[in-house]
Each structure stands twice: as structure tokens, then as C-alpha cells.
Amino acid sequence: MISIILVIFLSYIAGSIPTAIWTSRVLMKDDIRNHGSRNAGATNVFRVMGWKPALFVVLVDMAKGVLAVLFISRIRADAVPIDSAFIQIFAGVAAILGHIWTIFAGFKGGKGVGTAFGVLIALIPVPALIALGLWIIIVWLSRIVSIGSIVAAISLPVSIFCQRISGVQVPDIFLWISIIVAALIVFTHRTNISRLIRGEENRFGSKKLNQDTDN
């Protein structure tokens, strides 16, 4: 039990690293949440600071998820009779929750997409890459990041289900974790969904910027 608690705690701390906020404080001497859409995510960093800081934020956020799943999950402080896949999932979910509700920034972090993608690349690479491809295509065509993120998230359990139908052996737990991650991403984009329904969601290149519209 000590191992599981330690893994979850350390994964949450790793996920809590507020990459966008700390990057903006170093480069701008200010909090990114005071600018643009006021969101602590890579999209807002891109809008306010440019593509290089945004790329750095994306890569670090993804690395947090990979770190939790592939490394932190291996910590063993005691003998726990639980399958390693379950411990990896606990670690991944804790990292995503840490990103969304970071202890280092008043429990107000990003929307979890980058860290979730890192977790999924480590757990289920094929569905994760399919989701990434869909995200790129949809954002390229629509210029709306939130649509790409929501569709990509929903595609995860759909992809795994299709794999299972085609005969590929995918453990049930990975299907369930993809559903949980998709639900989390959709939940963090609930205000974006409302704006999409009203036709008010911002596109890349638009001058008018609503708060909390970013990924």
C-alpha cells in the first residue's frame, strides 16, 4: 500500500509542475494567466509568447505523463500484489490530475491534454498516435484547438474498441483508462463546448479572444 500511495503522490507532484506558468515567469517576468485567454496551457503560450516557448511547454507537459507511467510507477517501497499495468494507470491519472489541479499554482492548471497524451503514448501508443493525427487534421482545417482536443480524446476509446473488434488483444483496463482520460479532457473543455454551440469559439488568428478558450 505504501508503494501505491508513494507512486500516486510523486506522479501528482510531477504532473503539477506548471510548465506554462513557470516558463512565462522566466521569459516574461509575469504569469501567463494574466494574458491572452488567461489559460495556463501551451495554446495560450503560443498566442502570447510564440511557437518556441509553446513547443517547450508541450514537450515538458508530455514528459510529465511519460515520467509518471514509465518511471515513477516502478517505485517499490513494499510488496504490493497488484499488476504493474494498474500501477502505471494510477500514476498516469495522478499526473493528469496534477496538471489540471496543480498544487504549485492554486490548483488552477491547464486542461491536461499534453500530459494526457504523454500518458497515453506510454500506455497505448497506437490509439494515441491516431488521436494525434486527428488533432492535427482537425486543428489544421478548423483552426480551433478545442475541437481537435475533444475529438482526439473521444477517438481513444473508439480506436481501442476497433482494435479489439479486429482481433488485437488490448486489456480491458486500457479501454477503461482511455474512457476516463477522454471524459477528463471533455470535462476540462466544457466551457469551450458551450462556446462552440453558440458559435463563439475562437480560431487561430482571430483578434478577439475569450477567456478560457485555449487547450
TORPA-293907 format. One line per 3 residues: number of its first residue (from 1); their letters; for each residue x, y, z of N, C-alpha, C, O. Coordinates in pm, whole numbers, plus 50000, padded with zeros to 5 digits. Each point is the difference from the previous one (the first is absolute). Example, Ala and Ser with C-alpha at 12.3 -4.5 7.8 and 13.67 -1.06 7.14 Angstrom:
BEGIN
1) AS) 51319,49431,50780,49911,50119,50000,50090,50120,50000,50104,49998,50066; 49861,50107,49862,50082,50119,50006,49923,50109,50073,50051,50111,50017
//
This chain:
BEGIN
1) MIS) 50082,49878,50000,49918,50122,50000,50086,50127,50000,49965,50100,49938; 50149,49893,50134,50089,50116,50004,50049,50033,49860,50009,50117,49963; 50022,49779,49958,50048,50023,49864,49898,50075,49917,50034,50097,49932
4) IIL) 49841,49859,50073,49895,50062,49919,49982,50146,50039,49990,50088,49914; 50004,49937,50216,49984,50138,50049,50116,50087,49954,49981,50113,49955; 50141,49833,50056,50119,50075,49960,50000,50028,49851,50032,50111,49957
7) VIF) 49931,49788,49963,49994,50017,49854,49898,50107,49962,50029,50087,49919; 49853,49906,50141,49896,50097,49970,50043,50140,50041,49979,50096,49926; 50081,49916,50192,50043,50130,50050,50107,50061,49910,49990,50116,49960
10) LSY) 50114,49806,50008,50108,50052,49917,49953,50030,49858,50047,50095,49938; 49863,49824,50010,49946,50024,49866,49917,50128,49997,50007,50077,49905; 49916,49945,50200,49922,50124,50010,50093,50121,50007,49975,50101,49935
13) IAG) 50133,49888,50143,50096,50110,50012,50066,50027,49864,50015,50115,49959; 50023,49779,49972,50062,50016,49868,49903,50065,49903,50037,50091,49925; 49838,49863,50077,49900,50059,49912,49967,50143,50036,49957,50078,49915
16) SIP) 50064,49957,50212,49967,50135,50047,50097,50107,49953,49971,50119,50011; 50144,49841,49938,50097,50100,49954,49931,50090,49897,49967,49953,49891; 50011,50175,50141,49923,50090,49911,50090,50059,49891,50042,50115,50008
19) TAI) 49985,49804,49892,50098,50037,49897,49973,50135,49938,50090,50083,49989; 49786,49940,49970,49966,50125,49932,50019,50120,50094,50050,50104,49958; 49910,49880,50167,50010,50110,50096,50146,50033,50030,50039,50117,49997
22) WTS) 50041,49781,50031,50140,50024,50033,50077,50053,49879,50089,50084,50014; 49877,49866,49867,50066,50048,49878,49971,50149,49979,50090,50077,49966; 49785,49962,50054,49964,50141,49981,50066,50089,50104,50037,50114,49971
25) RVL) 49977,49835,50150,50064,50080,50105,50149,50020,49971,50056,50105,50033; 50007,49795,49906,50141,50013,49967,50020,50093,49880,50087,50087,50003; 49831,49895,49893,50020,50075,49876,49931,50136,49998,50048,50094,49938
28) MKD) 49837,49915,50131,49921,50124,49996,50002,50076,50132,49958,50115,50008; 50093,49818,50096,49993,50057,50135,49856,50024,50043,49970,50092,50076; 49941,49823,49875,49858,50013,50032,49935,49863,49986,50059,49907,49945
31) DIR) 49819,50082,50105,49923,49876,49995,49921,49996,49870,49929,50096,49968; 50082,49795,49957,49928,49987,49873,49850,50013,50021,49927,50035,49907; 50026,49938,50215,49857,50010,50028,49950,50144,50006,49880,50024,50013
34) NHG) 50212,50071,49978,49962,50141,49993,49989,50050,49856,49975,50118,49976; 50044,49792,49929,50004,50040,49859,49912,49908,49915,49964,49889,50040; 50004,50161,49840,49926,49918,49904,49870,49947,50055,49915,50076,50046
37) SRN) 50071,49792,49947,49877,49936,50047,50002,49973,50150,49903,49948,50055; 50209,50086,50011,50020,49978,50143,50015,49851,50033,49989,49962,50117; 50035,49954,49784,50013,49857,50023,50147,49962,50011,50083,50052,49926
40) AGA) 49949,49857,50166,50138,49956,50021,50032,49880,49912,50036,49893,50049; 49949,50126,49820,50024,49892,49907,50087,50042,49884,50029,50118,49982; 50013,49783,49940,50092,50026,49889,49939,50090,49893,50071,50079,49938
43) TNV) 49798,49910,50040,49937,50082,49897,50008,50147,50035,50030,50084,49914; 49945,49949,50211,50010,50139,50043,50144,50048,49995,50026,50115,49966; 50068,49797,50069,50141,50035,49989,50035,50031,49855,50074,50094,49972
46) FRV) 49872,49827,49936,50025,50023,49858,49946,50136,49957,50068,50075,49930; 49811,49957,50113,49939,50128,49963,50079,50118,50055,50019,50101,49932; 50025,49886,50192,50061,50114,50070,50151,50007,49980,50055,50109,49986
49) MGW) 50012,49775,50011,50146,49999,50003,50066,49943,49875,50120,50019,49979; 49802,49912,49937,50059,49946,49879,50015,49849,50003,49974,49935,50101; 50070,50009,49785,49999,49854,49986,50112,49931,50077,49982,49886,50044
52) KPA) 50132,50178,49973,50111,49934,50069,49968,49973,50147,50018,49887,50044; 49937,50213,50034,49960,49970,50138,49883,49901,50005,49994,49916,50090; 49914,50094,49813,49885,49909,49999,50045,49856,49977,49950,49908,50064
55) LFV) 50146,50072,49844,50052,49866,49974,50068,49945,50124,49984,49882,50033; 50091,50202,50036,50065,49957,50125,49896,49956,50101,50016,49897,50065; 49877,50182,49950,49893,49966,50095,49936,49867,49964,49979,49916,50087
58) VLV) 49990,50064,49786,49937,49874,49956,50089,49881,50032,49953,49900,50054; 50175,50110,49913,50091,49888,50020,50017,49967,50148,50002,49883,50038; 50009,50220,50046,50015,49975,50143,49871,49941,50058,50005,49908,50082
61) DMA) 49881,50145,49876,49872,49947,50049,49984,49853,49961,49953,49919,50081; 50085,50046,49797,49995,49860,49958,50097,49916,50083,49967,49889,50042; 50152,50165,49981,50102,49927,50076,49952,49968,50141,50036,49896,50056
64) KGV) 49882,50192,50002,49947,49974,50135,49917,49872,50001,50011,49920,50093; 49909,50061,49804,49919,49879,49991,50084,49876,49978,49976,49896,50062; 50123,50114,49850,50090,49886,49973,50078,49965,50126,50016,49882,50033
67) LAV) 50034,50220,50037,50076,49979,50123,49918,49922,50103,50049,49906,50061; 49826,50134,49957,49914,49934,50099,49976,49854,49964,50008,49912,50086; 49961,50062,49787,49962,49864,49958,50120,49905,49993,49992,49887,50048
70) LFI) 50118,50158,49894,50112,49910,49975,50104,49994,50112,50075,49903,50009; 49930,50200,50074,50105,50002,50102,49947,50005,50143,50035,49915,50082; 49881,50184,49948,49949,50010,50137,49921,49876,50039,50004,49958,50115
73) SRI) 49925,49984,49791,49917,49883,50029,50082,49879,50042,49945,49904,50054; 50186,50099,49923,50086,49886,50034,50050,50004,50144,50066,49907,50046; 49905,50200,50024,50045,50011,50139,49934,49891,50083,49878,49981,49995
76) RAD) 50202,49949,50081,49948,49893,50086,50055,50017,50141,50116,49969,50026; 49800,50080,50064,50041,50013,50140,49955,49879,50081,50046,49979,50112; 49865,49943,49831,49954,49879,50066,49945,49905,49893,49986,50039,49884
79) AVP) 49984,49841,50156,49947,49901,49904,49850,50021,49986,49924,49981,50095; 50034,50058,49785,49857,50023,49974,49953,49904,49891,50049,50005,49888; 49856,49907,50145,49952,49900,49903,49902,50060,49898,49887,49954,49988
82) IDS) 50158,50148,49940,49917,50066,49900,50075,50000,49868,50120,50027,49996; 49809,49944,49897,50062,49998,49868,50065,50135,49970,49944,50105,50032; 50173,49892,49906,50075,50123,49972,49922,50095,49909,50017,50121,50008
85) AFI) 49897,49822,49904,49921,50084,49909,49906,50091,50079,49980,50116,49964; 49963,49831,50144,49911,50080,50083,50077,50113,50068,49951,50113,50010; 50169,49856,50038,50081,50103,50066,50038,50108,49900,50000,50118,50034
88) QIF) 50032,49843,49843,50031,50099,49896,49880,50091,49975,50016,50121,49982; 49867,49822,50017,49879,50078,49977,49975,50096,50115,49966,50117,49978; 50049,49834,50146,49985,50089,50116,50096,50118,49988,49963,50114,50026
91) AGV) 50161,49856,49936,50101,50105,49986,49962,50100,49891,50013,50121,50018; 49940,49827,49869,49963,50088,49888,49884,50091,50034,50004,50120,49972; 49893,49824,50089,49883,50080,50037,50040,50106,50104,49953,50113,49993
94) AAI) 50132,49850,50102,50045,50096,50102,50076,50115,49935,49984,50116,50040; 50098,49854,49858,50074,50106,49931,49906,50094,49927,50020,50121,50002; 49879,49824,49933,49902,50083,49928,49925,50090,50098,49981,50119,49975
97) LGH) 49975,49822,50137,49929,50080,50101,50090,50109,50056,49954,50110,50028; 50174,49858,49988,50094,50100,50048,50013,50115,49902,50011,50116,50041; 49989,49854,49830,50010,50105,49899,49877,50091,50004,50012,50122,49991
100) IWT) 49871,49817,50022,49875,50077,49999,49983,50080,50130,49961,50116,49997; 50069,49820,50115,49987,50065,50130,50137,50001,50069,50024,49922,50092; 50064,50166,49861,50137,50002,50050,50012,50062,50137,49945,50107,50028
103) IFA) 50128,49825,50058,50021,50048,50136,50090,50124,50002,50001,50074,50098; 50074,49946,49794,50094,50112,49996,49941,50131,49949,50069,50102,49996; 49804,49896,49965,49940,50122,49945,49854,50013,50040,49913,50027,49917
106) GFK) 50060,49952,50212,49864,50018,50049,49900,49903,49943,49881,50032,49991; 50164,49849,49970,49914,49895,49944,49929,50047,49872,49889,49955,49970; 50175,50135,49957,49946,50048,49873,50105,49984,49891,50079,50091,49975
109) GGK) 49920,49793,49962,50099,49971,49897,49941,50003,49860,49906,50074,49972; 50151,49843,49941,49953,49993,49861,49886,49901,49987,49939,49959,50098; 50033,50003,49778,49886,49911,49974,50040,49854,49985,49915,49914,49973
112) GVG) 50212,50057,50042,50043,49861,50011,50030,49928,49871,50035,49882,50003; 49954,50185,49883,50014,49930,49872,50143,49951,49979,50021,49884,49966; 50078,50203,50055,50139,49961,49978,50043,49886,50090,50061,49904,49953
115) TAF) 49909,50106,50176,50038,49895,50094,49924,49872,49972,50057,49891,50009; 49816,50120,49956,49921,49882,49965,50059,49930,49879,50005,49877,49995; 50040,50201,49906,50058,49939,49882,50129,49926,50036,50025,49891,49947
118) GVL) 50056,50166,50141,50121,49931,50045,49967,49869,50068,50067,49899,49977; 49831,50102,50108,49956,49879,50068,49957,49894,49899,50036,49883,50011; 49886,50160,49891,49946,49905,49903,50106,49946,49904,49994,49884,49960
121) IAL) 50103,50199,50005,50111,49953,49916,50074,49887,50072,50043,49903,49937; 49971,50110,50195,50069,49898,50078,49915,49874,50018,50054,49890,50007; 49813,50127,49999,49912,49886,50026,49949,49934,49873,50011,49878,49983
124) IPV) 49933,50202,49928,49935,49949,49878,50045,50084,49880,49924,50085,49954; 50196,49892,49996,50058,50086,49896,49919,50010,49871,49990,50109,49942; 49953,49782,50010,49929,50005,49872,49876,50089,50008,49987,50092,49919
127) PAL) 49920,49884,50175,49885,50092,50012,50042,50144,50026,49936,50094,49953; 50173,49925,50123,50048,50135,50030,50048,50069,49873,49973,50119,49980; 50097,49810,49934,50048,50058,49874,49884,50028,49905,50003,50099,49926
130) IAL) 49896,49816,50075,49880,50027,49920,49933,50127,50048,49958,50084,49920; 50033,49930,50212,49941,50121,50059,50080,50124,49960,49942,50104,49968; 50189,49885,50035,50085,50113,49961,49977,50037,49854,49991,50118,49966
133) GLW) 49999,49781,49948,49974,50027,49859,49868,50071,49979,49991,50094,49920; 49906,49861,50151,49869,50066,49990,50008,50144,50050,49942,50090,49940; 50130,49930,50170,50014,50135,50056,50064,50094,49897,49952,50111,49979
136) III) 50155,49843,49959,50070,50084,49901,49909,50034,49883,49993,50115,49958; 49936,49784,49990,49913,50022,49885,49887,50097,50033,49973,50094,49925; 49963,49884,50190,49884,50082,50037,50042,50143,50030,49933,50095,49958
139) VWL) 50177,49922,50115,50047,50136,50030,50045,50071,49872,49977,50120,49983; 50086,49805,49928,50044,50058,49872,49881,50049,49918,50006,50108,49941; 49887,49814,50055,49884,50035,49919,49911,50104,50067,49950,50091,49934
142) SRI) 50030,49897,50197,49905,50087,50069,50066,50121,50066,49936,50102,50023; 50193,49886,50007,50075,50102,50074,49943,50020,50141,50014,50106,50059; 49921,49790,49993,49945,50005,50135,50061,49885,50081,49971,49884,49974
145) VSI) 50112,50151,50122,50074,49899,50077,49905,49913,50082,50020,49878,50009; 49878,50182,50050,49912,49924,50089,49928,49887,49927,49982,49892,50056; 49976,50133,49820,49933,49894,49924,50096,49883,49979,49962,49884,50019
148) GSI) 50161,50148,49942,50099,49895,49980,50025,49919,50126,50011,49878,49995; 49999,50191,50118,50027,49932,50127,49884,49909,50041,50022,49889,50047; 49856,50160,49937,49883,49921,50039,49984,49877,49912,49978,49890,50050
151) VAA) 50034,50129,49819,49986,49887,49907,50112,49898,50021,49976,49880,50000; 50146,50170,50019,50113,49909,50023,49978,49918,50127,50028,49880,50002; 49921,50184,50102,49976,49930,50126,49895,49890,49982,50018,49888,50047
154) ISL) 49874,50145,49885,49892,49903,49979,50045,49885,49910,49950,49888,50011; 50146,50141,49900,50047,49896,49908,50077,49889,50072,50012,49889,49947; 50039,50140,50171,50082,49901,50071,49923,49871,50030,50042,49893,49956
157) PVS) 49847,50113,50118,49927,49875,50025,49943,49939,49873,49987,49878,49989; 49977,50207,49913,49949,49948,49873,50108,49919,49929,49972,49892,49948; 50152,50160,50051,50111,49930,49935,50028,49866,50068,50022,49899,49933
160) IFC) 49976,50100,50200,50026,49876,50073,49889,49899,49974,50026,49881,49983; 49851,50167,50015,49887,49911,49972,50013,49938,49861,49974,49881,49982; 50067,50200,49920,50019,49949,49864,50114,49898,49995,49991,49901,49928
163) QRI) 50114,50124,50147,50110,49904,50008,49952,49865,50053,50035,49894,49949; 49884,50113,50155,49949,49876,50060,49911,49924,49903,50005,49877,49993; 49913,50196,49932,49912,49937,49901,50083,49932,49892,49964,49892,49952
166) SGV) 50147,50171,50010,50085,49945,49893,50089,49886,50048,50075,49941,49921; 49917,50027,50208,50075,49886,50051,50125,50034,50078,50067,49911,50051; 49966,50218,49959,50117,50041,50077,49968,49989,50150,49897,50049,50046
169) QVP) 50192,49887,50028,49978,49981,50143,50039,50126,50077,50118,50031,50015; 49781,50041,50032,50022,50120,50082,49930,49977,50133,49879,49979,50003; 50194,50025,50107,49939,49975,50132,49882,50093,50029,49999,50116,49959
172) DIF) 49904,49832,50112,49883,50080,50036,50038,50128,50073,49938,50105,49980; 50165,49886,50104,50036,50116,50081,50043,50117,49913,49978,50116,50036; 50085,49856,49848,50043,50107,49912,49880,50066,49932,50000,50120,49973
175) LWI) 49897,49800,50000,49877,50058,49945,49938,50093,50102,49956,50110,49967; 50040,49846,50159,49939,50082,50104,50079,50127,50027,49942,50106,50024; 50191,49883,49973,50080,50121,50025,49983,50099,49886,50002,50121,50023
178) SII) 49982,49828,49854,49978,50092,49887,49866,50073,50015,49988,50116,49963; 49913,49815,50091,49870,50062,50024,50011,50107,50108,49943,50109,49987; 50132,49860,50120,50018,50095,50109,50073,50124,49952,49961,50113,50031
181) VAA) 50147,49866,49893,50078,50114,49948,49914,50084,49907,50003,50123,50007; 49922,49812,49905,49913,50073,49908,49898,50083,50077,49974,50116,49966; 49967,49824,50138,49902,50073,50082,50063,50120,50068,49939,50106,50008
184) LIV) 50186,49878,50043,50069,50111,50065,50025,50115,49902,49979,50117,50033; 50066,49849,49846,50030,50102,49901,49872,50073,49959,50000,50123,49987; 49893,49803,49992,49872,50063,49964,49953,50089,50114,49949,50110,49976
187) FTH) 50066,49843,50149,49959,50079,50116,50076,50132,50008,49940,50105,50025; 50192,49891,49953,50078,50123,50010,49971,50095,49884,50038,50117,50004; 49896,49832,49892,49966,50085,49885,49850,50035,49998,49947,50039,49896
190) RTN) 49987,49948,50217,49855,50022,50003,49963,50144,49961,49898,50020,49934; 50182,50079,50106,49968,50138,49960,50024,50019,49850,49929,50078,49935; 50170,49852,50011,50024,50007,49856,49882,49940,49922,49960,50051,49895
193) ISR) 49986,49840,50159,49886,49937,49934,49881,50096,49995,49931,50010,49899; 50047,50061,50211,49891,50099,50003,50021,50107,49894,49906,50040,49932; 50220,50007,50054,50029,50102,49900,49987,49946,49858,49956,50070,49909
196) LIR) 50083,49803,50074,49985,49939,49867,49854,49994,49960,49965,50027,49885; 49949,49937,50210,49857,49992,49972,49944,50137,49963,49911,50011,49915; 50142,50094,50151,49954,50136,49971,50072,50063,49881,49967,50111,49959
199) GEE) 50131,49818,49986,50076,50053,49888,50095,50111,50040,50031,50087,49918; 50017,49912,50206,50084,50108,50051,50143,49957,50028,50080,50079,50050; 49954,49795,49920,50135,49953,50030,50101,50066,49905,49974,50017,49881
202) NRF) 50141,50019,50175,50102,50069,49921,50078,49906,49910,50015,49882,50029; 50035,50174,49862,50086,49928,49908,50139,50060,50007,50018,50113,50045; 50080,49810,49911,50134,50055,49988,49996,50119,49906,49941,49994,49892
205) GSK) 50122,50114,50151,50005,50119,49914,49893,50100,50030,50005,50112,49949; 49893,49850,50133,49895,50097,50032,50053,50100,50100,50077,49964,50089; 49883,50162,49899,50048,50106,50089,49924,50002,50131,50057,50030,50105
208) KLN) 49814,49938,49889,49920,49999,50121,50026,49868,50072,49996,49894,49939; 50030,50113,50190,50038,49880,50074,49919,49989,50128,50010,50085,50089; 49910,49810,49920,49923,49974,50122,50089,49933,50103,50095,49931,49964
211) QDT) 49874,50089,50163,50074,49931,50103,49968,49850,49998,49888,49959,49969; 50214,49961,50065,49985,49856,50016,49963,49931,49871,49932,49897,50003; 50109,50157,49882,49968,49932,49875,50108,49905,49957,49979,49924,49905
214) DN) 50134,50076,50159,50112,49924,49950,50000,49856,50045,49922,49958,50087; 50169,49966,49850,50019,49860,50031,50070,49983,50134,50024,49888,50044
//
